[in-house]
């Protein structure tokens, strides 16, 4: 009987661990996530931002786990890919993953302009144009360097209305990390 209980306990622990540390759900073709709702009642995955200028990223969901990274930029967008109690498993634009306590995250939407171009030599043509209207031919109100963090007001599936410093304009959604392809919100 004891060995049956040990096998059951081992199997249960393995199944719980696999569930707890599973990756994000598969993405549908249109960029929308498969209909998965986390324990919080909110969809997974989803984008949020850092609420504080000092946020510890831990290797597991609890203060007993060591800190693997410390973020020092309030408003940085992160993607929640899993929930466990009050802890959120997040991923940043560079692909770094770890656990953050939920109170250090904000529902305020932000995005990074073309973070996949960070660290490269940026030529004049590599800047991301912010337009005054959500169309390619409209006037350019700002040229954004890759990695610039913007506040998002709304996205229509192709364009996002964003603000950086005192400039508001429209940026192609495909040039941002912080909004899913074809995602709509306001």
N, C-alpha and C positions, 0 to 999 in steps of 0.2 A: 504494500500500500504506500509505503514511504517513497519508493522509487517512482510510482505513478504520480504522486503529488509533486515530486521534484521535476519530473519531465513536464507535467502540466505547468508548473511555475516557470520553468525555463522557456517553454513555448509561449506563454502569456507575456513574459518579459520581452522576448524577441519580437513578438507581434506588436507590442506597445512601442518599442524602440523604433521599429521600422515605420510605424505610422507617425510617430512624433518627428522623425527626421526625414520624412519623405520630401521630395522636391516639389516644385510648383505644379499645379495641374496643367494638363496639355492645353495649348492654345488653339482655338478654332481658326479657320482660314481667315476670317475677317478681323482677327486680332482680339476678339472678345474671348475671355476665358470660359472654359467649360463651366457650367452652372454649379459652382461649389461655394457653399456658405461655411464660414468658419464658426467656431464656438461662440464668437462675439455676435453672430448674426449678420456680419458684414461679409461681402464677397472676398474670395481669395483666388488669385492674387489681387492686390490693389496697391496704388501708389499713395504715399503720405509724405510728410516732411519731418525733419528733426525740429523739435520744439525748443531745444536748448543749444547753447554754443559749446557745451561739453557733454558728449554722450558716449558712454562706454559700450563697445560692441563685445559681447561675451561669447565664449565657445559653446555655451549651453544655456538653457532657460532658468537661470537662478543666480543669485549673488555668490553662491559657492563655486561657480565656474570662473575660470580666469578670464581676464580682459585680453582680447586679441588685438583691439584697435580702439583708439579714442578719436571721435569726430570732434572738430573744433569749429564747425560752421553751422550756425542756426539756419534753418530753411532748406538744407540740402535734401533733395528728393531721395527716397528709398522706396523699395517695393516690399510689401509684406507678402511673404510666400507661405507662412504657416503661423498658427497661433497655439500657444500652450499656456493655459491659465492667463496670467497678466503679462506674459512675455510674448514678443513677436519676433519671428525669424525673418530677418530682412536681408535684402541684397541691394548694393549700391550700383551706380552706373559703371563702375570698374569691375563688377562681378564679385566683389568681396561680400561674404555672407557671415552672419552671426545673429546673436540674440540681443534684443533691446527691451527694456521695461516699457510697457505701453504708455505710461504718463510722460515719457520723453519724446513721444511722437504726436504730431498734429495732423488733423484731417485737411489742413490747408494744402492746396495743390501747388507744387512748384515743379520745375523741370530744368534740366541742363541742356544747353544748346550743344548739339553734336559732340557728346563726350568721347565718342569713338575717334575723334580727330585730335584730342588732347595730346600734347607731347610731340606732335608733328610740327614741322616748320610750316607755319600758316602763311599762305600767300594771299594777296588781295582778293583773289577769286574764291578763297576758302572761307571767307567770313559768311556768316548766316545772316541773311537780310531780314530785317523786321519791317513790315510794310504798314502803311496807314489803313489799308483795306484788305480783306481776306481774298486777294487775287494777285497773281504773279506780276501783272503789269502795273500795279499801283506804286505810288511813290514810296521810296525807302526812307524810313524815319531813323533807323539805326543799323549799324553793322556789328554783329555780335561775334566775339571770339569763341571758339569751342570751349566748353566748360563753364560758360557764364550761367549763373543760376537766375531764373526768372520766376516771378509769381504768375500763376495761370488763373485767369478769370473764367474762361470758358473754352471749350473745344467743340468743333462741329463735325469732326471726323476727318477733315482735311487741313484745317487751320486752327490755331489756338491764339486767343487774345491774351497777351502777356504784358507784364510790366517789369522793367528793370530800371532801378533808380527812379528818375522822374519821367521816363519815356514809356508810353503805352503804344502797342501796335500788334500786328498779326504775324505769326511765324508759322511756316509749314509744319504740320504736326509730325511729318516723317523726319524732321531735323531735330526733334526733341526727344530726350529720355525723361519720361515722367508722365506720358500719356500714351495709352495703347493705340495701335493703328485703328483707325475708324471709330475710336471711342468718342462719345458725345457726353458732355456735361456742361452745366452752367451754374 
